[in-house]
Amino acid sequence: MATLGQIIFYSMVTLIILFMTVIILILALALTVGSLEVLSKDKMAIANLGEDALLSCYLNSDSQDARLKGVSVSWQKTGLTGLVYKYEDGAPKLSNQNSQFKGRTQLFPDALLLGNASLLLRRVRGSDAGEYSCSISSSAGGGKVDINLRTGAFSAPSFKFSNGVLTAEASRWLPKPNVTWSHYDGQVLSGITNFKENSAGIFSLVSTLQPVNVSQTYTCSIQNDLVTAVSTVTADSDVSGKTYFIYSAASMPFASTYLSIMTTVLCMYSIT
């Protein structure tokens, strides 16, 4: 028969084990809930005026196929009266939507069930620039993320080559950019650039480089505070080239300094 001391000892051990089990369960639950947060793939977004933009917002989850329940989403813009967009009880709730965004915003219901609340903003305007917040709540958790939308205009240049002169033309840039020409070996060359500003304040440009050697490759860089368009072009009778865009970005939450986000858009063209 166990003594009183043994009974007390075993009782204490049992209580300690139960206590530790409860703590482990609480910590596991806290870690599970804490792992769910609202994120954005681009917290310093850049949109091209007149085109559609997608503002990224999603609830991260260990299971990409798990469908959420009770999803509600609210998009707001700092300094704006009314909402940008609201989704609740399985449907849009737009009675309090600001007139600036009426008919120009959309979420994707199927994606919402997987925690993706990204906002499609149609026909971007200059007034759309600013700080947005995306809030998500669901049966699995939720949170909020802020996105800074910057707006401008940018377009890939077209090229032509004639009589030893290489010409680049681009129709839409805002803010006003700088244009730099260079040789394939990196040597900076002197070009001449002329700008025209339309009634909307958007600049078009024509930039020429001469003299140019036939069959040699040159680089034309068009750059403002938001975007850099880098084009490589070979001077011959059948001018061809490639353009990619580099979008500027600020610091991100997981890095003290974030270098430029490079999104490559290859624009192939041939002009005779």
Backbone bond lengths (Angstrom), bond angles and torsions (degrees), N, CA, C in turn:
res aa  C-N    CA-C-N  psi(-1)  N-CA   C-N-CA  omega(-1)  CA-C   N-CA-C  phi
1 M - - - 1.465 - - 1.530 108.86 -
2 A 1.328 115.82 136.02 1.460 120.75 -178.64 1.516 110.26 -71.14
3 T 1.298 114.91 141.38 1.452 120.32 176.34 1.513 110.33 -76.07
4 L 1.332 115.55 168.25 1.472 120.41 179.09 1.520 110.98 -62.26
5 G 1.320 115.63 -37.75 1.472 119.16 179.67 1.523 111.73 -64.16
6 Q 1.363 115.62 -40.65 1.473 119.09 178.92 1.522 111.14 -65.94
7 I 1.347 115.07 -40.16 1.475 118.41 178.88 1.523 110.46 -61.16
8 I 1.333 115.70 -44.13 1.476 119.29 178.82 1.520 110.57 -63.45
9 F 1.359 115.71 -41.76 1.466 119.77 -179.09 1.527 111.58 -61.14
10 Y 1.359 115.89 -50.41 1.456 120.07 -179.07 1.539 111.69 -64.71
11 S 1.318 115.85 -34.44 1.472 119.52 177.69 1.523 110.30 -64.61
12 M 1.348 116.30 -42.40 1.468 120.66 178.87 1.532 111.27 -63.82
13 V 1.351 115.61 -42.18 1.470 119.32 178.49 1.521 110.71 -60.96
14 T 1.361 115.28 -44.04 1.465 119.94 179.50 1.519 110.97 -61.45
15 L 1.329 116.59 -44.03 1.461 120.44 179.68 1.527 111.44 -63.52
16 I 1.329 115.54 -40.44 1.470 119.31 178.77 1.518 110.66 -63.11
17 I 1.346 116.57 -43.42 1.470 120.01 179.50 1.527 110.38 -62.89
18 L 1.332 116.49 -43.94 1.465 119.71 178.71 1.517 110.89 -62.79
19 F 1.334 115.96 -42.39 1.459 120.95 179.97 1.529 111.10 -61.87
20 M 1.332 116.26 -44.11 1.469 120.17 179.32 1.518 111.11 -65.81
21 T 1.341 116.41 -37.12 1.471 119.69 178.25 1.514 110.97 -62.55
22 V 1.345 115.93 -43.69 1.460 120.09 178.67 1.533 110.85 -61.63
23 I 1.340 116.37 -43.29 1.466 120.49 179.32 1.520 111.01 -61.28
24 I 1.343 116.18 -43.08 1.471 120.37 179.68 1.519 110.90 -62.65
25 L 1.333 116.46 -42.23 1.466 119.69 179.03 1.527 111.07 -63.90
26 I 1.337 116.22 -41.74 1.470 120.07 179.44 1.522 110.52 -63.80
27 L 1.336 116.93 -44.39 1.462 120.43 179.18 1.524 111.39 -63.96
28 A 1.338 116.40 -40.89 1.469 119.83 179.27 1.511 110.44 -62.59
29 L 1.342 116.53 -42.42 1.457 120.61 178.88 1.519 110.75 -65.11
30 A 1.331 116.79 -41.49 1.462 120.76 -179.90 1.517 111.08 -64.51
31 L 1.334 116.63 -40.82 1.457 120.01 178.91 1.517 111.31 -66.90
32 T 1.329 116.76 -36.72 1.466 120.42 179.19 1.509 110.94 -64.95
33 V 1.348 115.81 -45.91 1.457 119.99 179.57 1.517 110.60 -67.44
34 G 1.371 115.15 -40.31 1.459 118.97 -178.00 1.508 113.15 -66.27
35 S 1.353 117.16 -24.61 1.457 119.27 -178.61 1.520 111.85 -74.86
36 L 1.324 117.28 -13.35 1.453 120.94 177.61 1.515 109.28 -92.43
37 E 1.314 116.10 119.22 1.455 121.11 177.76 1.512 109.47 -148.96
38 V 1.317 115.07 160.47 1.456 120.76 179.72 1.525 108.82 -90.46
39 L 1.322 115.95 128.20 1.459 122.34 -176.13 1.522 110.26 -127.31
40 S 1.331 115.43 168.88 1.467 122.39 173.50 1.515 108.58 -138.08
41 K 1.310 116.36 139.43 1.461 120.27 178.41 1.523 111.75 -76.74
42 D 1.332 117.38 -15.98 1.463 120.97 -179.20 1.520 108.98 -148.69
43 K 1.332 116.57 92.27 1.460 120.99 -178.13 1.532 112.39 -81.79
44 M 1.335 117.10 -8.02 1.464 122.05 174.90 1.519 107.62 -124.57
45 A 1.319 116.01 68.34 1.467 121.86 -172.27 1.531 111.27 -74.39
46 I 1.327 115.41 150.24 1.464 122.61 175.24 1.518 107.92 -125.77
47 A 1.337 116.26 130.23 1.465 121.15 -178.72 1.523 109.78 -121.95
48 N 1.324 114.67 143.49 1.461 122.02 179.03 1.522 109.07 -88.72
49 L 1.323 116.77 123.24 1.459 121.19 -176.89 1.524 111.39 -54.66
50 G 1.345 115.20 135.07 1.455 120.68 178.92 1.511 114.16 86.79
51 E 1.326 117.33 -12.98 1.457 120.91 179.50 1.532 109.61 -105.87
52 D 1.342 116.61 170.82 1.453 121.53 178.91 1.526 109.91 -85.01
53 A 1.323 115.36 148.89 1.464 120.72 178.15 1.520 109.42 -132.13
54 L 1.324 116.23 148.47 1.458 122.08 177.62 1.520 108.00 -115.50
55 L 1.350 116.38 116.81 1.455 121.74 177.16 1.522 108.28 -91.93
56 S 1.313 116.19 116.73 1.461 122.09 -172.83 1.525 111.67 -76.83
57 C 1.345 115.76 132.61 1.460 122.33 175.93 1.521 107.71 -158.39
58 Y 1.333 117.32 125.68 1.455 118.91 -178.42 1.525 110.36 -154.89
59 L 1.308 114.62 154.20 1.462 122.52 176.13 1.518 107.87 -95.55
60 N 1.326 116.28 115.45 1.458 117.91 -178.05 1.521 110.39 -71.12
61 S 1.312 115.42 148.30 1.462 120.72 -176.65 1.518 109.14 -151.05
62 D 1.326 116.10 145.96 1.466 119.81 177.19 1.519 111.60 -66.23
63 S 1.319 116.49 -30.28 1.466 120.89 -179.79 1.522 109.39 -109.03
64 Q 1.311 116.19 114.73 1.456 120.99 -178.67 1.524 112.06 -74.03
65 D 1.344 116.75 -17.24 1.463 119.50 -175.97 1.532 112.47 -102.45
66 A 1.340 116.75 -5.57 1.465 119.50 -178.45 1.520 110.36 -72.11
67 R 1.330 116.22 125.48 1.463 120.42 -179.60 1.520 109.35 -88.68
68 L 1.325 114.48 132.36 1.455 120.65 -177.03 1.522 110.84 -86.98
69 K 1.318 115.45 158.33 1.458 121.49 176.30 1.526 109.29 -119.80
70 G 1.321 114.72 154.59 1.455 119.86 176.53 1.508 113.65 61.93
71 V 1.337 117.13 37.92 1.463 120.48 -177.47 1.531 110.51 -77.55
72 S 1.323 115.31 129.88 1.462 120.68 171.22 1.520 108.44 -133.64
73 V 1.324 115.64 144.20 1.464 121.72 -175.17 1.519 109.29 -135.54
74 S 1.312 115.31 139.06 1.460 120.42 175.68 1.524 109.17 -133.95
75 W 1.333 116.03 123.75 1.459 122.50 173.92 1.527 108.13 -107.12
76 Q 1.332 116.28 128.17 1.447 121.63 178.88 1.523 110.08 -131.72
77 K 1.333 115.29 158.70 1.465 121.20 178.53 1.524 108.78 -124.68
78 T 1.308 116.81 129.89 1.457 121.67 -177.39 1.527 110.88 -59.31
79 G 1.334 115.76 131.56 1.455 121.10 178.20 1.513 114.61 82.57
80 L 1.321 116.88 3.44 1.459 121.10 -176.95 1.523 110.42 -107.10
81 T 1.323 116.01 133.93 1.464 120.59 175.00 1.528 108.98 -80.35
82 G 1.313 116.25 132.62 1.463 119.65 -177.59 1.514 110.97 87.23
83 L 1.326 115.02 175.76 1.454 121.81 -176.08 1.524 112.12 -95.75
84 V 1.320 114.78 158.58 1.460 120.70 168.91 1.529 108.83 -81.46
85 Y 1.336 115.74 -44.91 1.473 120.68 179.30 1.521 108.16 -165.21
86 K 1.340 115.59 147.68 1.459 120.52 175.37 1.519 109.71 -142.66
87 Y 1.322 114.71 137.21 1.474 121.69 177.71 1.523 107.47 -129.14
88 E 1.333 115.84 128.72 1.454 120.49 -176.78 1.525 110.11 -157.82
89 D 1.321 116.73 145.94 1.473 121.74 178.47 1.528 112.14 54.47
90 G 1.337 115.56 37.57 1.456 120.35 174.56 1.510 115.77 78.20
91 A 1.342 118.42 13.69 1.467 120.21 -177.74 1.532 110.09 -155.59
92 P 1.354 116.67 156.19 1.459 119.53 174.63 1.524 110.80 -64.90
93 K 1.326 116.96 143.59 1.458 123.65 175.02 1.528 106.98 -123.05
94 L 1.326 116.17 94.81 1.462 120.72 -168.80 1.521 113.57 -114.05
95 S 1.323 117.55 16.24 1.467 119.42 -179.23 1.523 111.93 -64.58
96 N 1.345 116.86 -27.65 1.459 120.86 -179.21 1.525 111.79 -106.74
97 Q 1.331 116.36 22.75 1.457 120.13 -179.23 1.524 110.72 -76.62
98 N 1.323 116.69 136.52 1.461 121.04 177.02 1.525 109.94 -65.76
99 S 1.326 116.01 141.48 1.472 120.87 -175.23 1.527 112.52 -61.19
100 Q 1.318 117.28 -24.66 1.464 121.12 179.85 1.526 112.22 -60.18
101 F 1.339 116.00 -27.08 1.460 119.75 -173.68 1.527 113.88 -109.98
102 K 1.307 117.76 2.80 1.464 120.02 -179.05 1.528 110.88 -62.53
103 G 1.320 116.00 128.33 1.460 121.53 179.09 1.514 114.65 74.35
104 R 1.344 117.54 7.06 1.466 120.17 -175.75 1.519 113.21 -122.50
105 T 1.328 117.74 1.93 1.462 120.20 -176.67 1.523 111.11 -126.31
106 Q 1.332 114.99 152.40 1.466 119.66 -177.78 1.522 109.94 -159.26
107 L 1.328 115.92 139.71 1.458 122.33 166.19 1.525 107.89 -108.33
108 F 1.329 116.91 174.67 1.458 121.64 -176.17 1.537 108.47 -121.17
109 P 1.345 117.48 103.53 1.468 121.61 -173.08 1.527 114.62 -52.79
110 D 1.320 117.51 -42.51 1.463 119.36 -179.68 1.526 111.16 -63.83
111 A 1.331 116.11 -39.17 1.459 120.21 178.91 1.527 111.19 -70.12
112 L 1.334 116.61 -32.29 1.465 120.68 179.70 1.519 111.57 -58.58
113 L 1.325 116.99 -38.65 1.463 120.88 -179.07 1.522 112.22 -64.91
114 L 1.342 115.62 -17.81 1.462 120.52 177.45 1.524 111.20 -103.21
115 G 1.341 116.56 8.51 1.457 120.68 176.57 1.505 115.42 90.87
116 N 1.337 118.63 9.57 1.469 121.91 -179.77 1.531 109.18 -99.24
117 A 1.335 116.54 109.94 1.463 121.78 -178.08 1.525 111.52 -111.85
118 S 1.332 117.39 29.79 1.464 121.34 -179.59 1.523 110.86 -59.95
119 L 1.326 115.58 140.75 1.464 122.28 -174.84 1.521 110.48 -103.71
120 L 1.323 116.65 125.52 1.457 121.67 172.86 1.525 108.02 -89.21
121 L 1.332 115.92 120.79 1.458 122.50 179.52 1.524 107.96 -112.41
122 R 1.323 116.50 115.24 1.459 121.25 -174.23 1.531 111.48 -90.46
123 R 1.329 114.83 147.33 1.467 123.67 173.18 1.532 110.38 48.72
124 V 1.313 114.78 66.95 1.462 121.61 -173.61 1.526 111.43 -58.08
125 R 1.339 115.51 136.40 1.459 123.57 177.36 1.528 109.52 -112.50
126 G 1.313 115.25 161.84 1.453 119.49 176.54 1.518 112.02 -61.87
127 S 1.324 116.75 -32.85 1.468 121.16 -179.58 1.526 112.79 -71.34
128 D 1.331 117.16 -10.54 1.467 120.08 178.09 1.528 112.11 -75.83
129 A 1.317 117.66 -15.56 1.464 120.61 -178.91 1.526 110.14 -61.99
130 G 1.318 116.48 143.37 1.456 120.30 177.46 1.506 112.62 147.03
131 E 1.335 115.28 -170.16 1.456 122.58 -176.59 1.530 110.43 -95.34
132 Y 1.319 116.46 124.30 1.450 123.05 178.68 1.534 109.09 -112.70
133 S 1.325 115.19 151.95 1.465 120.02 172.14 1.520 108.35 -126.78
134 C 1.320 114.82 137.74 1.461 122.05 178.13 1.519 107.92 -118.04
135 S 1.332 116.42 119.72 1.463 121.72 -179.88 1.522 109.29 -114.43
136 I 1.339 116.40 132.12 1.462 122.25 179.01 1.523 108.38 -126.09
137 S 1.320 116.42 135.38 1.465 121.08 168.80 1.522 107.70 -130.32
138 S 1.318 115.90 147.09 1.468 120.84 -178.29 1.519 109.13 -159.57
139 S 1.321 114.78 177.23 1.462 120.48 178.45 1.521 111.90 -63.38
140 A 1.341 116.99 -24.07 1.461 121.08 -177.19 1.522 113.07 -95.29
141 G 1.319 117.86 -9.61 1.457 120.87 -177.23 1.519 110.36 134.91
142 G 1.310 116.29 -170.22 1.460 119.67 -178.77 1.504 111.47 -177.99
143 G 1.329 115.16 -163.32 1.451 120.89 -178.02 1.507 110.55 160.10
144 K 1.341 116.01 -164.55 1.455 121.60 -176.61 1.516 109.84 -143.16
145 V 1.336 116.00 147.50 1.455 121.49 174.64 1.518 108.47 -137.18
146 D 1.337 116.61 146.61 1.456 122.42 178.91 1.521 109.70 -104.17
147 I 1.318 116.08 139.66 1.467 123.20 178.98 1.516 108.96 -128.53
148 N 1.319 116.65 129.05 1.457 121.86 177.26 1.526 108.51 -99.08
149 L 1.327 116.68 113.62 1.467 121.14 -179.51 1.524 109.58 -97.57
150 R 1.328 115.02 124.86 1.459 121.57 175.00 1.521 108.66 -111.88
151 T 1.317 117.04 141.10 1.465 120.88 -176.82 1.526 110.49 -120.02
152 G 1.311 114.85 147.36 1.453 121.50 177.62 1.511 108.95 -166.56
153 A 1.315 115.71 -172.85 1.461 120.53 177.71 1.521 108.35 -129.08
154 F 1.323 116.41 138.68 1.459 120.54 178.62 1.514 109.55 -156.73
155 S 1.304 115.81 145.92 1.463 121.22 -179.49 1.516 109.18 -148.65
156 A 1.328 115.68 150.87 1.461 120.74 176.82 1.525 109.64 -73.14
157 P 1.323 117.64 140.64 1.466 119.66 179.01 1.532 111.72 -78.55
158 S 1.301 114.81 155.92 1.466 121.51 168.45 1.526 107.32 -107.16
159 F 1.338 116.51 158.34 1.459 120.32 -173.97 1.528 111.15 -129.81
160 K 1.323 114.19 152.12 1.453 120.50 168.99 1.523 108.59 -144.93
161 F 1.331 115.48 153.25 1.454 121.57 -176.79 1.517 109.00 -133.76
162 S 1.343 115.65 125.52 1.459 120.14 -178.95 1.519 109.53 -156.77
163 N 1.338 115.57 133.54 1.465 122.44 175.38 1.529 112.78 51.71
164 G 1.322 115.52 43.61 1.455 120.17 176.26 1.518 115.00 76.78
165 V 1.351 117.45 10.16 1.464 121.41 -179.21 1.530 108.95 -117.33
166 L 1.326 115.43 126.75 1.458 121.47 176.80 1.532 107.52 -103.59
167 T 1.335 115.95 125.86 1.465 121.07 -175.05 1.512 110.50 -120.77
168 A 1.342 115.34 134.12 1.472 122.22 174.55 1.524 108.10 -114.58
169 E 1.341 116.43 135.28 1.460 121.67 177.35 1.525 109.09 -128.89
170 A 1.328 115.50 130.60 1.468 121.14 176.94 1.519 108.40 -132.69
171 S 1.318 116.85 137.03 1.469 120.64 -168.25 1.518 115.13 -94.48
172 R 1.349 118.84 -23.23 1.467 119.68 -171.13 1.523 111.21 -141.44
173 W 1.343 116.78 109.81 1.456 120.61 174.58 1.527 110.52 -143.14
174 L 1.331 115.05 133.58 1.458 123.01 175.95 1.527 107.96 -159.74
175 P 1.341 118.03 128.55 1.464 129.48 -3.00 1.533 111.95 -62.17
176 K 1.342 114.29 168.15 1.461 120.01 -179.34 1.523 110.23 -57.96
177 P 1.326 117.51 128.65 1.464 119.97 -173.83 1.533 112.94 -94.60
178 N 1.315 115.34 173.02 1.461 123.50 167.04 1.524 108.22 -106.92
179 V 1.325 115.73 148.81 1.466 120.44 -179.57 1.530 108.65 -119.92
180 T 1.341 116.25 130.65 1.458 121.90 179.45 1.519 109.53 -129.02
181 W 1.326 115.42 131.44 1.463 121.37 174.82 1.531 108.68 -105.37
182 S 1.311 116.59 146.69 1.460 120.25 174.73 1.522 109.73 -149.09
183 H 1.339 114.59 157.40 1.457 121.37 176.35 1.521 108.57 -80.76
184 Y 1.339 117.40 164.15 1.460 120.65 -177.03 1.524 111.97 -60.36
185 D 1.357 117.62 -23.04 1.455 120.88 179.77 1.529 112.77 -87.38
186 G 1.345 116.98 3.93 1.453 121.06 177.20 1.513 114.84 98.50
187 Q 1.316 118.53 -8.31 1.466 120.92 -179.69 1.527 110.75 -66.94
188 V 1.341 116.90 125.83 1.463 121.59 179.65 1.523 109.51 -75.09
189 L 1.345 115.12 134.31 1.456 121.66 -176.77 1.524 110.17 -115.31
190 S 1.332 115.65 160.51 1.463 121.32 -178.78 1.525 110.29 -94.41
191 G 1.323 116.38 115.25 1.452 121.46 174.76 1.515 109.93 -115.56
192 I 1.315 115.74 169.37 1.469 121.65 178.06 1.524 107.87 -119.04
193 T 1.332 116.29 127.50 1.458 120.82 -176.83 1.519 110.41 -124.61
194 N 1.323 115.32 133.09 1.464 121.94 175.77 1.531 109.08 -118.72
195 F 1.346 115.39 140.33 1.457 121.35 -178.47 1.522 110.52 -117.27
196 K 1.343 114.25 150.76 1.455 121.31 168.96 1.519 108.04 -130.81
197 E 1.337 116.32 139.62 1.458 121.76 -179.43 1.522 109.38 -112.86
198 N 1.351 116.26 128.35 1.460 119.00 179.78 1.523 110.94 -88.55
199 S 1.321 116.36 -177.26 1.468 121.18 -175.46 1.527 112.51 -65.27
200 A 1.342 116.94 -21.41 1.464 120.92 178.91 1.524 112.55 -89.28
201 G 1.338 116.26 2.04 1.457 120.19 179.73 1.509 114.55 81.99
202 I 1.339 117.28 11.58 1.461 121.75 -179.95 1.525 109.60 -94.51
203 F 1.319 116.31 138.69 1.460 121.62 -174.48 1.531 111.20 -98.65
204 S 1.333 115.22 140.40 1.455 122.21 165.13 1.523 106.86 -110.65
205 L 1.313 116.73 158.65 1.467 118.73 -176.57 1.515 111.16 -144.54
206 V 1.326 113.57 151.36 1.459 122.78 170.98 1.521 106.40 -130.52
207 S 1.328 116.37 121.25 1.455 120.97 -178.44 1.523 109.62 -124.65
208 T 1.331 116.73 132.73 1.459 121.11 -177.51 1.522 110.45 -120.05
209 L 1.328 114.44 147.58 1.465 122.14 176.79 1.517 108.65 -130.20
210 Q 1.330 115.64 128.39 1.468 120.88 177.36 1.534 109.54 -157.19
211 P 1.346 116.69 153.82 1.468 126.94 -7.83 1.526 110.91 -75.83
212 V 1.330 115.04 151.28 1.451 121.88 -177.98 1.520 109.06 -120.96
213 N 1.322 117.03 136.04 1.456 121.68 179.59 1.527 110.61 -86.58
214 V 1.303 116.66 132.68 1.459 121.99 -179.16 1.529 110.22 -60.59
215 S 1.322 115.04 138.86 1.466 124.88 175.36 1.524 113.62 73.51
216 Q 1.326 118.21 3.48 1.453 119.39 175.76 1.535 109.76 -93.05
217 T 1.321 115.48 156.87 1.456 121.62 -174.66 1.529 110.56 -104.39
218 Y 1.332 114.84 136.80 1.466 121.36 -178.86 1.532 109.22 -128.32
219 T 1.328 114.20 160.92 1.465 120.93 177.56 1.520 109.78 -118.89
220 C 1.318 115.52 132.32 1.462 122.12 175.61 1.526 107.87 -117.61
221 S 1.343 116.93 120.59 1.466 121.56 179.53 1.526 109.52 -113.46
222 I 1.323 115.81 124.30 1.463 122.67 175.61 1.524 106.52 -112.37
223 Q 1.346 116.93 121.65 1.460 119.66 -169.09 1.521 112.29 -140.22
224 N 1.340 115.69 133.63 1.457 121.07 166.11 1.530 108.19 -129.02
225 D 1.327 118.03 -166.41 1.464 120.50 -175.47 1.530 113.66 -68.07
226 L 1.332 117.25 -17.83 1.456 120.97 -174.86 1.520 113.58 -103.68
227 V 1.327 116.07 -42.23 1.461 120.68 -168.51 1.526 109.92 -139.51
228 T 1.320 114.86 145.49 1.458 121.40 169.42 1.521 108.29 -122.49
229 A 1.339 116.57 126.86 1.459 121.72 174.78 1.526 107.34 -103.48
230 V 1.316 116.91 117.31 1.459 122.10 -178.99 1.527 108.31 -109.29
231 S 1.329 116.12 119.43 1.468 121.08 -177.37 1.518 109.57 -119.52
232 T 1.323 115.70 135.50 1.454 120.91 171.14 1.522 107.25 -110.19
233 V 1.327 116.28 132.95 1.460 120.34 -173.81 1.523 109.48 -142.30
234 T 1.305 115.34 139.15 1.459 121.38 178.25 1.520 109.30 -104.94
235 A 1.321 114.88 128.82 1.465 120.48 -175.75 1.529 110.16 -82.96
236 D 1.326 114.78 104.49 1.457 120.07 172.91 1.524 107.71 -154.77
237 S 1.314 116.21 -177.88 1.465 120.12 -175.27 1.522 112.42 -64.06
238 D 1.330 116.16 -28.07 1.462 121.21 178.30 1.531 107.24 -113.00
239 V 1.331 115.31 84.33 1.463 120.55 -172.45 1.529 109.89 -65.48
240 S 1.318 115.84 129.43 1.458 119.83 176.19 1.521 108.41 -135.61
241 G 1.295 115.37 154.78 1.456 117.27 -178.53 1.514 112.05 -163.28
242 K 1.331 115.46 172.79 1.460 123.29 176.24 1.523 108.16 -130.95
243 T 1.324 116.06 142.61 1.466 121.27 177.32 1.515 109.21 -129.78
244 Y 1.320 116.43 134.09 1.466 119.76 169.45 1.522 108.10 -127.84
245 F 1.331 114.81 152.96 1.459 121.61 -178.87 1.521 110.20 -106.80
246 I 1.323 116.15 138.90 1.457 122.84 173.41 1.524 106.68 -115.55
247 Y 1.335 116.05 120.10 1.460 121.28 -178.04 1.522 109.77 -98.12
248 S 1.319 117.04 129.52 1.462 120.44 -179.57 1.518 109.53 -72.14
249 A 1.337 116.25 152.76 1.464 121.28 -179.17 1.507 109.34 -147.38
250 A 1.346 116.35 156.10 1.457 121.99 177.45 1.513 109.14 -100.15
251 S 1.334 116.63 -170.20 1.467 121.10 -176.74 1.514 110.86 -65.42
252 M 1.323 116.24 144.72 1.457 123.40 178.25 1.525 108.46 -107.40
253 P 1.355 118.35 160.76 1.454 119.97 -173.84 1.519 115.43 -64.96
254 F 1.333 118.43 -23.41 1.454 119.29 -176.03 1.526 112.77 -104.03
255 A 1.356 116.86 13.76 1.457 119.82 176.99 1.514 108.78 -150.37
256 S 1.326 116.50 137.55 1.455 119.41 -177.33 1.513 110.78 -68.71
257 T 1.302 116.41 -34.54 1.464 120.55 176.69 1.507 108.30 -134.27
258 Y 1.317 115.28 126.25 1.465 119.90 -177.96 1.516 107.66 -113.25
259 L 1.318 116.67 118.48 1.446 120.66 178.12 1.513 109.42 -72.72
260 S 1.313 115.81 175.06 1.457 120.16 -175.11 1.516 112.22 -57.24
261 I 1.343 115.17 134.35 1.461 120.64 171.57 1.525 106.73 -77.02
262 M 1.310 115.92 124.77 1.449 118.71 179.92 1.508 109.74 -105.78
263 T 1.321 115.37 115.46 1.452 121.21 173.72 1.513 106.64 -110.75
264 T 1.316 116.73 120.11 1.451 120.15 -174.47 1.514 110.73 -97.24
265 V 1.322 114.07 122.38 1.451 120.25 176.14 1.527 105.78 -121.95
266 L 1.297 116.73 108.48 1.447 119.91 -179.17 1.517 110.55 -83.40
267 C 1.311 114.94 123.69 1.473 120.36 -179.61 1.523 106.56 -115.47
268 M 1.294 115.94 104.72 1.460 121.27 179.86 1.521 109.42 -93.43
269 Y 1.294 115.58 130.55 1.453 118.19 178.89 1.526 109.11 -148.47
270 S 1.305 116.97 158.49 1.456 123.27 178.06 1.510 108.29 -140.97
271 I 1.337 117.11 122.12 1.456 122.53 -177.07 1.524 108.45 -124.01
272 T 1.287 117.30 129.17 1.450 120.57 178.23 1.509 110.06 -101.31
